[in-house]
Amino acid sequence: MIADSTKGADLDAQKALVGDLALAYNELLPQIPLWERYGNNPAPDIRVTGWPADGDPVFQNGTYNDPFVIVLMLTGQLQPKGS
């Protein structure tokens, strides 16, 4: 099916094959997270101020997809020390 999904110029036929492949993958090969990598957010209190307390909802954001450091910078909560 993978090889067939790349053949020809019929977009509807390709969409059908890719849809079937996605369905088979999701049903037969579920993703099981085996480990989690902690993000490297090098911003200690000696250089930056404005970190929220542990347990703040902003820390529920993923480190890579919607990084909390960037959210805190964009909202102005995280500031360079001395500003």
Summary of the structure (lengths in Angstrom):
residues: 83
radius of gyration: 21.9
end to end distance: 58.7
largest distance: 62.1
contacts: 142
relative contact order: 0.13
helix: 39%
strand: 5%
